[in-house]
Amino acid sequence: MTKKVNNCYFHTHHKIPNWFSGFGDLGRPIPVPHHSTFQILDGKTNVVLTGVPDEIFQNGDGSLFIPDYKTGRFTGNQDKLLPMYAMQLNTYSLIATRIGMGKVSGIGLVYFEPLTEVDASTIDSIILDNGFSMKFTAKLLPLRLEPKKISPLLRKVRAIHDQPDPPDGRPGCKDCQLLDGLMETVANKKGRR
């Protein structure tokens, strides 16, 4: 939905919404390639990097800015996934550069935080005939371009992939315990046949 709002606003006003101004002058949205073409093969590890960015903006100087959209509140404590988001956007940056889209000059997260406070003075502005309208505010979080961090991670991916057996799970990992239980159940059923 955010991408549609941005594109509609751009085509109506010939500029992107003001909430992006914290990232600088981002220019205009450009078409995001399909995942089948937005990919590269890392020759050293034989790992394919692919994805679909939420949006790509082309600045006046031709460079690119790649944001990723999140719906929810951002608090410094709350977002334990931030390192993964940063690596995701750095990977998109590397792919965009390598497939010839242009140099990436910036990446960042946009958290669309829902406005959940409602009172009698504003209630009529959100009530519709068939529901209600929820408002959001944008919080920008610029991230650092760190493409050099990708190669060591690809080497780790290759090393894990090439192991004869999967690595042990983390101690206390609930997903690992569920998977172990599922595998035990399957083995028991096979043993009863």
C-alpha positions as CSV (number, residue, x, y, z in Angstrom):
1,M,0.0,0.0,0.0
2,T,2.8,2.4,0.9
3,K,4.4,2.1,-2.6
4,K,1.0,2.8,-4.2
5,V,0.5,5.9,-2.0
6,N,4.0,7.1,-2.9
7,N,3.6,6.6,-6.6
8,C,0.1,8.2,-6.7
9,Y,1.4,11.2,-4.7
10,F,4.4,11.5,-7.1
11,H,2.2,11.4,-10.2
12,T,-0.2,13.9,-8.7
13,H,2.3,16.4,-7.2
14,H,5.6,15.5,-9.1
15,K,7.4,15.0,-5.9
16,I,7.6,12.3,-3.2
17,P,5.8,12.8,0.1
18,N,7.4,15.2,2.6
19,W,7.9,12.5,5.2
20,F,11.0,11.3,3.2
21,S,12.8,14.7,3.6
22,G,14.8,13.3,6.5
23,F,16.7,11.1,4.0
24,G,17.5,14.1,1.8
25,D,16.2,14.9,-1.7
26,L,15.3,11.5,-3.0
27,G,14.1,12.5,-6.5
28,R,11.6,10.1,-7.9
29,P,10.4,6.5,-7.5
30,I,11.6,4.1,-10.3
31,P,10.3,0.7,-11.2
32,V,11.5,-2.1,-8.9
33,P,12.8,-5.1,-10.9
34,H,11.1,-8.5,-10.6
35,H,13.0,-10.9,-8.3
36,S,14.0,-13.0,-11.3
37,T,16.1,-10.1,-12.6
38,F,17.0,-8.4,-9.3
39,Q,19.7,-11.0,-8.4
40,I,23.4,-11.8,-8.7
41,L,25.5,-14.9,-8.3
42,D,28.4,-14.5,-6.0
43,G,31.2,-16.2,-7.9
44,K,33.3,-17.0,-4.9
45,T,30.7,-18.9,-2.9
46,N,28.2,-19.8,-5.7
47,V,25.4,-18.3,-3.7
48,V,22.6,-16.4,-5.4
49,L,21.5,-13.1,-3.8
50,T,18.0,-12.0,-4.7
51,G,15.1,-10.1,-3.3
52,V,12.5,-7.4,-4.0
53,P,13.1,-4.0,-2.5
54,D,9.9,-2.2,-1.3
55,E,10.9,0.9,-3.3
56,I,13.8,2.5,-5.1
57,F,14.2,6.2,-5.6
58,Q,16.5,7.8,-8.2
59,N,18.1,11.1,-7.0
60,G,18.8,14.0,-9.2
61,D,22.4,13.0,-9.6
62,G,21.3,9.5,-10.9
63,S,22.3,7.7,-7.6
64,L,19.8,5.5,-5.9
65,F,18.2,5.4,-2.5
66,I,16.6,2.1,-1.2
67,P,14.2,2.2,1.7
68,D,12.4,-0.7,3.4
69,Y,9.0,-0.1,5.0
70,K,7.9,-1.4,8.3
71,T,4.5,-1.0,10.0
72,G,4.8,-0.6,13.7
73,R,6.5,1.4,16.4
74,F,10.3,1.7,16.4
75,T,12.0,1.8,19.8
76,G,15.7,1.3,20.3
77,N,15.0,-1.7,22.5
78,Q,12.3,-3.3,20.5
79,D,13.9,-3.8,17.2
80,K,16.2,-6.8,17.6
81,L,15.9,-7.5,13.8
82,L,17.7,-4.2,12.9
83,P,21.0,-6.0,12.0
84,M,19.1,-8.3,9.6
85,Y,17.2,-5.3,8.1
86,A,20.5,-3.5,7.6
87,M,22.1,-6.5,5.9
88,Q,19.0,-6.9,3.7
89,L,19.2,-3.3,2.5
90,N,23.0,-3.6,2.0
91,T,22.3,-6.7,-0.1
92,Y,19.8,-4.8,-2.2
93,S,22.4,-2.1,-2.7
94,L,25.0,-4.6,-3.9
95,I,22.5,-6.2,-6.3
96,A,21.3,-2.9,-7.7
97,T,24.9,-1.7,-8.3
98,R,26.0,-5.0,-9.9
99,I,23.0,-5.3,-12.3
100,G,23.8,-1.8,-13.6
101,M,20.9,0.2,-12.0
102,G,23.4,2.7,-10.7
103,K,25.4,3.7,-7.6
104,V,23.4,3.5,-4.4
105,S,24.0,6.6,-2.2
106,G,21.8,5.6,0.7
107,I,19.5,3.1,2.4
108,G,17.1,3.4,5.3
109,L,14.1,2.1,7.2
110,V,10.8,3.9,7.3
111,Y,8.6,2.8,10.2
112,F,5.0,3.7,9.7
113,E,3.8,4.0,13.3
114,P,0.0,3.8,13.8
115,L,-1.6,6.6,15.7
116,T,-3.7,4.8,18.3
117,E,-4.8,7.6,20.5
118,V,-8.5,8.4,19.9
119,D,-10.6,11.0,21.7
120,A,-13.9,12.7,21.2
121,S,-12.4,15.7,19.5
122,T,-10.9,13.6,16.6
123,I,-13.3,10.7,16.4
124,D,-15.4,12.1,13.5
125,S,-12.3,12.5,11.4
126,I,-11.6,8.8,11.4
127,I,-15.1,7.2,11.2
128,L,-16.2,6.1,7.7
129,D,-19.6,4.7,6.6
130,N,-18.0,1.2,6.3
131,G,-15.3,1.3,9.0
132,F,-12.6,3.6,10.2
133,S,-9.4,5.2,8.9
134,M,-6.2,4.6,10.7
135,K,-3.5,7.3,10.5
136,F,0.2,6.6,10.5
137,T,3.3,8.8,11.1
138,A,6.6,8.0,9.4
139,K,9.8,7.6,11.5
140,L,13.0,7.5,9.4
141,L,16.0,5.5,10.3
142,P,19.0,6.0,8.0
143,L,21.3,3.0,7.8
144,R,25.0,2.7,6.9
145,L,26.1,1.3,3.5
146,E,28.3,-1.6,4.5
147,P,28.6,-3.9,1.4
148,K,31.9,-5.3,2.7
149,K,30.0,-7.2,5.4
150,I,28.2,-9.3,2.8
151,S,31.1,-11.5,1.7
152,P,31.9,-12.9,5.1
153,L,28.2,-13.8,5.6
154,L,28.2,-15.5,2.2
155,R,31.2,-17.6,3.2
156,K,29.3,-18.6,6.4
157,V,26.3,-19.6,4.3
158,R,28.5,-21.7,2.0
159,A,30.2,-23.4,5.0
160,I,26.9,-24.3,6.6
161,H,25.4,-25.5,3.4
162,D,28.4,-27.7,2.7
163,Q,28.3,-29.4,6.2
164,P,27.4,-33.1,6.0
165,D,24.8,-32.6,8.9
166,P,22.9,-29.5,10.0
167,P,24.5,-27.5,12.8
168,D,23.2,-27.9,16.3
169,G,20.5,-25.5,17.4
170,R,21.0,-22.8,20.0
171,P,20.5,-23.9,23.6
172,G,16.9,-23.2,24.6
173,C,15.7,-22.6,21.0
174,K,11.9,-23.3,21.0
175,D,11.8,-23.9,17.2
176,C,14.6,-26.4,17.5
177,Q,12.8,-28.2,20.2
178,L,9.6,-28.3,18.1
179,L,11.5,-29.6,15.1
180,D,13.2,-32.3,17.2
181,G,9.8,-33.4,18.6
182,L,8.4,-33.5,15.1
183,M,11.3,-35.6,13.8
184,E,11.0,-37.9,16.8
185,T,7.2,-38.4,16.1
186,V,7.9,-39.2,12.4
187,A,10.7,-41.7,13.3
188,N,8.3,-43.4,15.8
189,K,5.6,-43.7,13.2
190,K,8.0,-45.2,10.7
191,G,9.2,-47.6,13.4
192,R,5.7,-48.9,14.0
193,R,5.0,-49.9,10.4
